[in-house]
Amino acid sequence: MPERMDGTAVRIEQWAETDLELLRRSNVPAMTEHLGGPETEEKILARHRKYVAIAGTGTGRMFRVVLLPEGRVAGSVGYWDSVWQGEGVYEAGWAVLPEFQGRGIAVAAVTKAVARARADGNHRHLHAFPSVGNPASNAVCRRAGFSLVAECDFEYPVGHAIRCNDWIRDLTSVM
């Protein structure tokens, strides 16, 4: 069933070998300014291999976000195993291409990913760590039913400290 937010319907589909170009399109300054900037081609290829492989590991999932009814790929969303403050959790991340932003697509996609993480059932909590200076991603967390815990320091990418908001979603409760 497609998720609708603000009249926008999306479907999330398992990340595939054919999604490398989506990762490259997301690797631009406008989309990575809160994440330490664009990555090298080598890092993009490694990330793509990781996204393709994660589905079979039981440690999370990555998806492309498909806009309905036209079937255009609008971005990505996913979750993966992490440890936060000594607890095994899922961590969530997403990216919506600039031409699709501001239409509720990220909220709809994150809501779908929350449902998949809940169904996987490996962790009680799902966290997201958007930069405190990223109002759009913080709004996605709020609208997708996450609760703000606190500001925190977070390292992303490795070696790059950023000030983030720690948002949490209890996967045992239905919104």
SERO-4910 file (N, C-alpha, C, O; in steps of 0.05 Angstrom, whole numbers):
BEGIN
 pado doro    nc1    nc2    nc3   cac1   cac2   cac3    cc1    cc2    cc3    oc1    oc2    oc3
  Met    A     17    -24      0      0      0      0     18     25      0     35     28     18
  Pro    A     15     43    -19     31     67    -20     25     85      4      2     88     12
  Glu    A     46     97     15     43    117     36     37    144     24     50    151      4
  Arg    A     18    159     36     12    186     26     17    206     47      9    203     70
  Met    A     30    228     40     34    251     57     30    275     39     42    276     17
  Asp    A     15    294     47     10    318     31      0    311      3      6    325    -16
  Gly    A    -15    289      1    -26    281    -26     -6    267    -43    -12    260    -66
  Thr    A     18    261    -33     39    248    -48     40    219    -41     42    212    -17
  Ala    A     40    201    -60     42    173    -55     69    163    -63     80    170    -84
  Val    A     81    146    -46    107    134    -52    107    104    -46     90     94    -31
  Arg    A    126     91    -58    131     62    -52    161     61    -48    176     75    -61
  Ile    A    169     43    -29    198     39    -26    204     11    -37    190     -8    -32
  Glu    A    226     10    -52    235    -15    -65    264    -21    -57    280     -3    -55
  Gln    A    269    -47    -53    296    -55    -45    317    -43    -64    315    -44    -88
  Trp    A    339    -33    -51    361    -22    -66    373    -44    -84    375    -67    -76
  Ala    A    380    -37   -109    390    -56   -128    415    -46   -142    422    -23   -140
  Glu    A    428    -64   -157    452    -56   -172    447    -32   -190    465    -16   -194
  Thr    A    423    -30   -200    416     -8   -219    413     19   -205    408     39   -219
  Asp    A    416     21   -179    412     46   -164    437     62   -160    436     83   -145
  Leu    A    459     55   -171    484     70   -168    481     99   -177    491    117   -163
  Glu    A    467    104   -199    464    131   -209    449    148   -189    454    172   -187
  Leu    A    430    137   -175    415    152   -154    434    161   -132    432    184   -123
  Leu    A    452    144   -125    472    152   -104    490    174   -115    496    193   -100
  Arg    A    498    173   -140    514    194   -151    498    221   -152    509    242   -147
  Arg    A    473    219   -159    456    244   -161    452    256   -133    447    280   -131
  Ser    A    454    240   -112    451    250    -85    477    261    -74    477    274    -53
  Asn    A    499    256    -87    525    263    -78    534    290    -88    555    293   -101
  Val    A    517    310    -83    523    338    -92    523    356    -68    511    350    -48
  Pro    A    537    379    -70    539    397    -47    512    404    -34    509    405    -10
  Ala    A    492    410    -50    465    417    -40    453    396    -22    437    402     -4
  Met    A    460    371    -28    448    348    -13    466    338      9    458    322     26
  Thr    A    491    346      9    510    335     29    522    357     47    540    351     63
  Glu    A    511    381     46    522    403     62    521    397     92    538    407    106
  His    A    502    382    101    499    376    130    513    349    137    511    340    159
  Leu    A    526    337    117    538    311    121    568    310    115    580    289    111
  Gly    A    580    334    114    609    334    110    616    338     81    640    337     74
  Gly    A    597    341     63    603    346     34    603    321     18    601    299     28
  Pro    A    606    325     -9    606    302    -27    628    282    -21    650    289    -12
  Glu    A    623    257    -28    643    236    -25    657    231    -51    648    239    -72
  Thr    A    680    218    -49    695    210    -73    680    188    -88    663    175    -76
  Glu    A    687    184   -113    674    163   -128    680    136   -115    663    118   -115
  Glu    A    704    132   -105    711    107    -91    692    102    -67    683     80    -64
  Lys    A    687    123    -52    669    119    -29    640    115    -38    625     99    -25
  Ile    A    632    127    -60    605    123    -70    602     94    -79    581     81    -73
  Leu    A    622     83    -93    621     55   -101    620     36    -77    605     16    -78
  Ala    A    635     42    -57    635     25    -32    608     27    -19    597      6    -10
  Arg    A    596     51    -17    570     54     -5    549     38    -21    531     25    -10
  His    A    550     40    -47    531     25    -64    533     -5    -59    513    -18    -57
  Arg    A    557    -15    -58    561    -44    -53    548    -51    -26    535    -72    -23
  Lys    A    553    -34     -6    542    -39     21    511    -38     20    498    -55     32
  Tyr    A    499    -19      6    470    -17      3    458    -42    -11    437    -51     -2
  Val    A    471    -51    -31    462    -75    -46    463    -99    -27    445   -116    -27
  Ala    A    485   -102    -12    489   -126      4    473   -126     30    468   -148     40
  Ile    A    465   -104     40    453   -103     67    427   -120     69    421   -130     90
  Ala    A    412   -122     47    386   -136     48    389   -165     57    371   -175     71
  Gly    A    410   -178     50    414   -206     57    428   -211     83    432   -234     90
  Thr    A    434   -190     98    450   -193    123    433   -194    148    442   -203    169
  Gly    A    408   -184    147    392   -182    171    400   -158    189    392   -157    212
  Thr    A    416   -140    178    426   -117    194    414    -91    185    424    -70    192
  Gly    A    393    -92    169    380    -67    160    372    -70    131    373    -92    119
  Arg    A    362    -48    120    353    -48     92    357    -20     80    355      0     94
  Met    A    362    -19     54    363      6     39    343      4     17    339    -17      5
  Phe    A    330     26     11    309     27     -9    312     52    -28    323     72    -19
  Arg    A    303     49    -52    298     72    -69    270     81    -64    253     64    -58
  Val    A    264    106    -66    238    117    -62    226    123    -89    237    138   -105
  Val    A    203    111    -94    190    114   -120    164    130   -117    147    124   -101
  Leu    A    162    151   -133    139    168   -132    117    156   -149    121    148   -172
  Leu    A     93    155   -138     70    143   -152     50    165   -161     48    185   -147
  Pro    A     36    162   -183     35    137   -199     56    136   -221     58    115   -235
  Glu    A     72    157   -226     89    158   -249    113    140   -248    126    134   -268
  Gly    A    121    131   -224    143    112   -221    171    125   -223    190    111   -227
  Arg    A    173    151   -219    199    164   -219    213    160   -193    200    160   -171
  Val    A    239    155   -194    255    151   -170    261    178   -158    273    195   -172
  Ala    A    253    182   -133    255    208   -120    277    210    -99    284    232    -90
  Gly    A    288    187    -91    309    188    -70    313    161    -57    308    140    -70
  Ser    A    323    161    -33    330    136    -19    322    139     11    320    161     21
  Val    A    319    116     23    313    115     52    323     88     62    323     69     47
  Gly    A    331     87     87    339     61     98    344     62    127    342     83    140
  Tyr    A    351     39    138    358     36    166    378     14    169    378     -5    152
  Trp    A    394     15    189    415     -4    193    421     -7    223    415     11    239
  Asp    A    433    -30    230    441    -35    258    462    -14    266    480     -6    251
  Ser    A    459     -6    291    478     13    303    478      9    333    460     -5    344
  Val    A    497     20    347    497     20    376    497     49    384    514     65    376
  Trp    A    477     57    401    475     84    411    473     83    441    454     72    452
  Gln    A    492     95    455    493     97    484    490     69    496    475     65    515
  Gly    A    504     50    485    505     22    495    481      5    487    481    -19    495
  Glu    A    463     15    472    439      0    464    440     -7    434    447     10    418
  Gly    A    434    -32    427    431    -39    399    405    -26    388    384    -30    399
  Val    A    408    -10    367    386      4    355    388      3    325    408     -6    314
  Tyr    A    367     12    311    369     19    283    375     48    281    365     64    297
  Glu    A    390     56    261    394     83    254    381     87    226    384     70    209
  Ala    A    368    110    222    354    116    197    368    138    182    380    156    194
  Gly    A    366    137    156    376    159    139    360    160    113    348    140    105
  Trp    A    359    184    101    344    187     76    356    210     60    371    226     70
  Ala    A    349    210     35    357    232     17    335    234     -5    329    214    -18
  Val    A    325    258     -9    305    263    -30    318    282    -50    327    304    -42
  Leu    A    318    275    -75    330    292    -96    317    320    -96    293    322    -91
  Pro    A    333    341   -102    323    368   -100    297    373   -115    280    388   -105
  Glu    A    293    362   -138    269    367   -153    244    356   -141    221    362   -149
  Phe    A    247    339   -120    224    326   -107    220    336    -78    201    327    -65
  Gln    A    238    353    -69    236    363    -41    212    381    -37    202    394    -56
  Gly    A    203    382    -12    182    400     -4    154    390    -11    135    405    -10
  Arg    A    152    364    -17    126    353    -25    116    330     -6     97    317    -12
  Gly    A    130    327     16    122    306     35    133    278     29    126    259     42
  Ile    A    150    277      9    160    251      0    178    238     21    176    214     26
  Ala    A    195    254     34    213    243     54    197    232     78    203    210     88
  Val    A    177    246     86    160    237    109    146    211    101    146    192    117
  Ala    A    135    210     77    121    186     69    141    162     67    134    140     76
  Ala    A    165    167     57    185    145     54    195    136     81    197    112     86
  Val    A    200    155     99    210    148    126    188    132    141    194    113    155
  Thr    A    163    140    138    141    126    150    140     97    140    135     78    156
  Lys    A    144     93    114    146     65    104    169     50    115    166     26    122
  Ala    A    192     63    117    216     50    128    212     43    158    221     22    166
  Val    A    198     60    173    192     54    201    176     28    202    181     11    219
  Ala    A    156     25    185    139      1    185    156    -24    178    152    -45    190
  Arg    A    175    -21    160    192    -44    153    210    -51    176    214    -75    182
  Ala    A    222    -31    189    239    -36    212    224    -49    235    234    -68    248
  Arg    A    199    -40    239    182    -52    259    177    -82    252    178    -99    270
  Ala    A    171    -87    227    166   -115    218    191   -132    221    189   -156    228
  Asp    A    214   -121    216    239   -137    220    243   -145    249    253   -167    255
  Gly    A    235   -127    267    234   -134    295    260   -139    310    260   -152    331
  Asn    A    282   -130    299    308   -135    312    315   -115    334    331   -122    352
  His    A    303    -92    334    309    -71    354    283    -57    362    264    -56    347
  Arg    A    283    -47    387    260    -33    397    260     -4    387    239      8    382
  His    A    284      8    383    285     36    376    298     41    349    317     27    341
  Leu    A    288     62    336    300     72    312    307    101    317    291    117    326
  His    A    332    108    312    342    135    316    349    148    289    355    135    270
  Ala    A    347    175    289    356    191    267    372    214    279    366    224    300
  Phe    A    393    223    264    411    243    275    416    266    255    438    269    245
  Pro    A    395    281    248    399    303    230    414    326    244    412    330    268
  Ser    A    430    340    228    445    363    239    425    383    251    403    387    241
  Val    A    433    396    272    416    416    284    410    439    265    390    453    267
  Gly    A    428    443    245    425    464    225    409    455    200    409    469    180
  Asn    A    396    432    201    381    421    179    352    421    186    341    400    194
  Pro    A    338    444    183    309    445    191    292    425    175    272    415    186
  Ala    A    298    420    150    281    402    134    282    373    146    261    361    149
  Ser    A    305    363    151    307    335    162    296    333    190    285    313    197
  Asn    A    300    354    206    288    354    232    257    354    230    244    341    246
  Ala    A    246    368    211    217    369    207    207    341    198    185    333    206
  Val    A    223    327    181    215    300    173    213    282    198    194    267    200
  Cys    A    232    284    216    231    268    240    206    273    256    192    255    264
  Arg    A    200    299    260    176    306    275    151    296    262    134    284    275
  Arg    A    148    300    236    124    292    222    122    262    219    100    252    215
  Ala    A    144    247    220    143    218    218    140    204    245    143    180    247
  Gly    A    135    220    266    129    208    292    152    203    310    149    189    330
  Phe    A    175    214    304    198    211    322    195    231    345    182    252    342
  Ser    A    208    226    367    209    244    390    237    254    393    256    239    392
  Leu    A    240    280    398    266    292    402    276    286    430    263    291    450
  Val    A    300    274    430    313    267    456    330    290    466    326    301    487
  Ala    A    350    298    449    368    319    457    387    325    434    389    310    414
  Glu    A    402    347    437    425    352    418    448    334    427    450    327    450
  Cys    A    464    326    408    487    309    414    509    314    393    503    325    371
  Asp    A    533    305    399    554    306    380    554    279    366    551    258    379
  Phe    A    558    279    340    557    255    324    579    256    303    585    278    293
  Glu    A    591    234    297    612    233    278    602    222    251    595    198    249
  Tyr    A    601    239    231    593    231    204    602    251    184    596    275    186
  Pro    A    616    241    164    628    214    162    650    212    183    656    231    197
  Val    A    662    188    184    683    183    204    704    205    202    714    212    181
  Gly    A    710    216    226    730    238    227    718    266    225    732    286    226
  His    A    692    268    221    678    294    218    656    296    239    635    284    236
  Ala    A    661    313    259    642    316    281    620    336    273    627    357    262
  Ile    A    595    330    278    573    348    273    555    349    297    553    330    312
  Arg    A    542    372    301    523    375    323    496    366    311    486    377    292
  Cys    A    483    346    324    458    335    314    436    336    335    441    340    358
  Asn    A    413    331    325    390    325    343    387    294    343    388    282    322
  Asp    A    383    283    366    378    254    369    347    251    370    334    259    390
  Trp    A    336    240    349    308    234    348    304    204    351    320    188    341
  Ile    A    283    196    365    278    167    371    249    160    363    231    176    366
  Arg    A    247    136    353    220    125    347    218     97    360    235     80    354
  Asp    A    199     93    378    195     67    391    180     50    371    157     55    363
  Leu    A    193     28    362    181     11    342    161     -9    353    148    -23    338
  Thr    A    158     -9    380    138    -27    392    110    -13    394     90    -26    400
  Ser    A    110     13    389     84     27    390     76     37    362     94     44    346
  Val    A     51     36    356     41     45    330     31     73    333     17     80    352
  Met    A     39     90    315     32    118    316      3    123    309     -7    145    309
***
